[in-house]
């Protein structure tokens, strides 16, 4: 029989020693994973508000002013609005998917997931630029959930869990 190909970096995702006992997931890590899932939901809700704003008359007026200032071959106003909506939808899918992915791998004890989630939460702060309230409260809730999740991941009990899982895999 042929052996499976060796793919560099795949060991971070796959459980090669499935027979080896993995330590029980601490409640703090489980709570952190749920906070990340909640942050993903908040991202989707914030994106709905962003889509509504993208097609609003106020946004259309801003786009008309930008369109009037453009020279040369310019896209239509509808194309500019479509670009807004597509950008919001794609960023929502990528961000919510990343939050969900990191929460799954946190539960598996992957220490890279808590680092990646921390970076994602830091990048989420960018969404606060130009945010208006009350729509911006979902973005604020998303950041709070993310910060809580990361804080829970770096508590001593959680750090011990990640270290134990890492040592059991090597």
Secondary structure, 3 states (H helix, E strand, C coil): CCCCCCCCCHHHCCCCCCCCCCCCCCHHHHHHHHHHHHHHHHHHHHHHHHHHHHCCHHHHHHHHHHHHHCCCCCCCHHHHHHHHHHHHHHHHHHHHHHHHHHHHHHHCCCHHHHHHHHHHHHHHHHHHCCCCCCCCHHHHHHHHHHHHHHHHHCCHHHHHHHHHHHHHHC
